[in-house]
Amino acid sequence: MSVEHIEVIVEEPSMETALRALLPRMVGNVSFEVYRHLSKDELLERLPSRLCGYAKWLPANWRVVVVVDRDDDDCHELKARLEKMAADANLLTRTAARGQPHRVVNRLAIEELEAWYFGDWEAVRAAYPRLPGTIPARYRDPDAVKGGTWEALERLMQKAGYFRGGLRKIELAGMVAPNMDPARNASSSFKAFSAALADMVQ
């Protein structure tokens, strides 16, 4: 059965902004809606009741995608927490389904959305051309950046003369995401997100 619609649940406005620019290129003619929260804590608090609601009415050809930043959390523990929320709502996840039809996909941005920007440096430079043409070596594995991905990007931006007063994440998302090419992104967590979407819409 082909997927006709995707409900995307995210933790904050900059991820919403980025995905609204990216998803049309990733899911083609499949419709989608993005629901944002004001924080990761708010999303995790509200997600169980939202999933229970979906379980009562979600059409068979709709899917739910949950995207949260890993931040400083243990990757496996956070993913397990999301998986349990779906299981408690009687919604089968992509991870638990092992190739069978599923309703929910849980994905982590490691360690946060800005790692996905490091994964497509060409897109960042298209929006902010004073940045170095080559990404610094310590950031070439986007999911392994230590000490805060957005802080690292902010330092590079400020060194190039951007965001002197601090990184404005929504503005950044609106500038970078339209330039991103999902096929060239080097972030492993972005690739996992992209692969799950591709599996839905193939």
N, C-alpha and C positions, 0 to 999 in steps of 0.2 A: 504494500500500500504506500503510495507516494505521500510525502509530507506536504501539507498545504499551508501551514502557519506555524510560526515559532514564537513562543513567549520567552523573552530574555529578561532575567532578573539580575540586576547589578547593584553594587553597594554604594556608588556615588556618582555625581553628575558628570565628571570627566569621562568615566567609562561609558556612560550613556552617549555622550557627544561623540566619542570615538567610534562606537559601534553603529550609530546611526549613519556615519559616513562609510564605514567598512562593509556592513552587512549586505547592502544591495549588490556589491560585487562578489560576495561570498555565497549568497543563497539564490541569486538569480530572481526568478519570478515568484518565489515563495514569499508570502507576506510575513511580516514580523512586527512585534511591538516590544519596546524596551521599557522596563519599569525600574526606576532608580530609587535608591534609599539615600539617606543623608550620611550613613556610616555603615561600616561592616557590622558593628554591634547591632544596629537597628535591623539590618537584613537578617542576621542570624536569629534575632529574637522573633521576627515576624514570619520567617520562612515556614516553620512547621504548620501554622494555621493557613498560610497561602497554599501550601501543597495539599493539605486536607481539602481545601476548597476546590482545587483543580481536580482532585480525585473524584469529585461528585459530578463533574460536568465536562471534563476535557474530551473533545472529540478524538476518535481513534487516529486521525491523521494530523493531529497537532502534537507538538513537542514543547517541552519546557527546558530551557538552558539556564543554569545558575552559574554566574561568574563572580568569584571573590578573589581579592588579593591574599596571597599567603602571608605577607608582612613577616613578622617574626614567629609565626606559628609553625609548629611541626607540620610538614606537608601531609604526612600520612594521617595524622590525627585530625587535621582539619577536613581532609577529604572523607575520612570515616564518619565524621560528624555530619557532613552533608548527606552522605549515603544513608545514614541511619534515619535522618529526617524524612527522606523519600520513602524508605522502607516502612517507617511508621505510618505513613499516609497511604500505604499499599500501592505505591507507584514504582514500577521497575525502572532501574537506572541502566545506562549503557554499560557501566562497569559490572553490575551484578548480572546483566542479561547474557553476557558472554556470546554475543552474536545474535541473540534472539531479539524479537521486537521489544522496544523499550519506550518509555514515556519521558524520562528525565535524563539530562546530561549535566553532570557537575564538573566544572573546570576551574582551575586556579591560575591566576596570573602570578608568576614567580619572579621577583617577590611582590611586584606590583605592576600596574599598567605601564609605567614608564620603561620597564624592561622590554616591552613590545616595541617601543620607539627605538631603543638601542638596537633591536633586532632588524630594523629597517632604517639605517642611518641615512641612506639616500633620501628617504622621505623627510627626515628631520632637516637635512640640509636644504631641501627644496623650499622649505618654509623659512629657514633661518640660515641664509647662505654664508654668513660670517663664521660659522662653525668650521672646525677643521675638516678637510676633505676626507681624511681617513680617521676612523674611530680609534681612540686610544686603546692600546693593546689590552689594558685591564678591563675594558668593557666589551670585548669582542664576544664573550660568552654572556649574553644578556641575563640569563637566569642565575648566573654565579656572581653577579655584582654584590659586593659586601657593603654593609653600612648604610643602606637606603638607596634605592634606585633613583627616586625622584630627587634626592639630595645630590646625588652624583650628576644627574642631568642639569640640575640647577647651577651647580658649580661651573660646568662647561658652558652653559648659556651665559652666565654672568661674566665669565672670562672673555666671551666673544662680544659682550656689550648688550646682551638681552636680559630682560627681567631683573633689572637692578634692584627693584623693590621686593623681589621674591617671585618664585615661579607661580604663575597663574595657570592652574591645571586645566581648567575648562577652555581657556583661550588656546593653550598649547594643543589640546586635543583637537580643537576646531581647525587649527592650522596644519597639524601633522597628518592626522588620519586621512584626509582626502588624497594625500600623496602616497599613501602606503600601498604596496603591492603584496597581498597575502602570500603569493608564491615565493617571494624572495626573503621572507622574514626568517631570521636566524634564531629567534627565541624558541626553545623547545616547548615552553608552555603555550606560546601562540600556535605552534604547529599542532599541538594536541587539540586546541580549541578549533582550529581550522579543519582538522581531519574529522572531528565529530560532526561539524556542520556539513562537510562534503559528503559524509556517509548518509546524512539525512536527505540531501537534495539530489543525490545521484540518480 
